[in-house]
Amino acid sequence: MVLLRFPDRFGLLYDERFHAGILFLNAIGEIVWPVLKQHNKTKSQHHEQDEPKKAPQERHANRLTRPDMAINTGPTEDNVLNDMAKLPSYLPMRVPLLDLSEQYRALGDSIREGTNDVLASGCFILGPKVKAFEKAMCAYCDTPHAIGVSSGTDALLAILMTLGIGHGDAVITTPYTFFATAGCIARVGARPLFADIDPETYNIRPSAIQECIEQNCQRDTDGIWKTRSGERVRAMIPVHLFGLCCEMDTLLEIAERYRLDVIEDAAQAIGAEFPFSKRIARAGTMGKIGLFSFYPSKNLGAAGDAGMVICGDEKLAANLRTFREHGMQPRYFHHVVGGNFRLDEIQAAILAVKLPYLEKWAAARRTAADFYGAEFGRAGLTQRISTPCEPYRNCGLTNHHVYHQYVIRAPMRDALREHLGKREIQTAIYYPLALHEQKCFVYLGYKKGDFPESEHAACETLALPIYPEISREAQRYVVDSIAAFYS
Ligand SMILES: Cc1ncc(COP(=O)(O)O)c(C=O)c1O
């Protein structure tokens, strides 16, 4: 019997040679998971230390697994995933939705060096760190212009203001996104027009945009599309949700047909790629203008709020820089009413340290997603739950998905979430109420049932823990815990 000490938990670990069980005590001494097994007198008793050292896999295999967490260690195909799949999961553990500690442990010295530079320089606003990070982002996204801003929300706001979108305008977007996308449309005085999502990708469905325009708008004599209440339909904001690009080829065709600007909300999808027939493009670079959020939990996260706008047009980029600083050019001469949308030097310094690791992290997230997929198969759960859709997987892309979130669709979602919570597995619901049903948007006149796919998704989806460093053991514990719920 081995006494284990976990961060806030003690465990007595079963070893078949001792015919005991597994007993875990949490920090306040409650017993969790008392699993006992019949003493088997036919087996000899040795102390583990007396045993010759065995391969980790063999040692793991001797330990007790909860009956509802039985594992299949049988070999299948000869690939990395299956090698990883041989590691058993049986220990109760705390699995956070996201854990940034490993990233900080690895990069802490460089991050501190970068922030110390800023503190020593005394230059905190729009200095060399912002410039350098903007340049690095241009290279990473393969785009001519990048403008560092104070958050993803402010990126949206600054873009809409720069494009002159406001009162008398309407902008089409998805009702199944983070609030900021539609919130900013409303904040500049324009009307959010919603179009439903594809039930598999959770991204806006191109044909729904077309239906939205054809059914709710009419074309005036100048060929401009207007809503019934007279607002001019100016733009669409597709959101590359959870790290998967929208169907940008079809969306761009629709945008051209209805003369709409395309603003790509790539807040969750930095680095994600889309397969055009003749080229591969990164999220944010396909429309007129795109934006990222560097909220700490994003794939590239700052130590606070930060964001970025990217675009191909020089004049638009220059205007954005003006709007970023109160519409000021030169100092204290204001041509337009902008805002304080500036990216801090300290955040830029941190982001510049992290950016070179983004591709590696995206690959690690994908490996983790693949492992979840394999584990759900092993656990026989693929008929019960829907794993994320990967429409571009076989299109020759590297980042066909960047798995900002790993979102499943699960029956009895709320009960499942509670069950996982009891096992200390953190999950999240993105998003529990579609935007057309939010109180603040009642004035738009939508009602329940208007966007059924978004409404279903809001009731059925669950985000599971995913981050580059998540252990296979933790993932297997998550899957086994889900299997236990449905068994
Ligand atoms: C799709 C989407 N758009 C916009 C934002 C706003 O970004 P920020 O939190 O940096 O303001 C977020 C943030 O989560 C988001 O997920």
Ligand as a Chemical Component Dictionary entry (heavy atoms), coordinates in Angstrom:
data_LIG
# 
_chem_comp.id                   LIG 
_chem_comp.type                 NON-POLYMER 
_chem_comp.pdbx_formal_charge   0 
_chem_comp.three_letter_code    LIG 
# 
loop_
_chem_comp_atom.comp_id 
_chem_comp_atom.atom_id 
_chem_comp_atom.alt_atom_id 
_chem_comp_atom.type_symbol 
_chem_comp_atom.charge 
_chem_comp_atom.model_Cartn_x 
_chem_comp_atom.model_Cartn_y 
_chem_comp_atom.model_Cartn_z 
_chem_comp_atom.pdbx_ordinal 
LIG C1 C1 C 0 -16.159 35.287 -30.215 1  
LIG C2 C2 C 0 -15.649 36.389 -29.326 2  
LIG N1 N1 N 0 -15.702 37.654 -29.762 3  
LIG C3 C3 C 0 -15.241 38.654 -29.018 4  
LIG C4 C4 C 0 -14.701 38.441 -27.778 5  
LIG C5 C5 C 0 -14.262 39.590 -26.954 6  
LIG O1 O1 O 0 -12.925 39.520 -26.599 7  
LIG P1 P1 P 0 -12.374 40.172 -25.259 8  
LIG O2 O2 O 0 -12.809 39.324 -24.111 9  
LIG O3 O3 O 0 -10.900 40.191 -25.434 10 
LIG O4 O4 O 0 -12.942 41.529 -25.151 11 
LIG C6 C6 C 0 -14.620 37.143 -27.293 12 
LIG C7 C7 C 0 -14.045 36.865 -25.978 13 
LIG O5 O5 O 0 -14.208 35.833 -25.393 14 
LIG C8 C8 C 0 -15.112 36.083 -28.081 15 
LIG O6 O6 O 0 -15.056 34.811 -27.667 16 
# 
loop_
_chem_comp_bond.comp_id 
_chem_comp_bond.atom_id_1 
_chem_comp_bond.atom_id_2 
_chem_comp_bond.value_order 
_chem_comp_bond.pdbx_ordinal 
LIG C1 C2 SING 1  
LIG C2 N1 SING 2  
LIG C2 C8 DOUB 3  
LIG N1 C3 DOUB 4  
LIG C3 C4 SING 5  
LIG C4 C5 SING 6  
LIG C4 C6 DOUB 7  
LIG C5 O1 SING 8  
LIG O1 P1 SING 9  
LIG P1 O2 DOUB 10 
LIG P1 O3 SING 11 
LIG P1 O4 SING 12 
LIG C6 C7 SING 13 
LIG C6 C8 SING 14 
LIG C7 O5 DOUB 15 
LIG C8 O6 SING 16 
# 
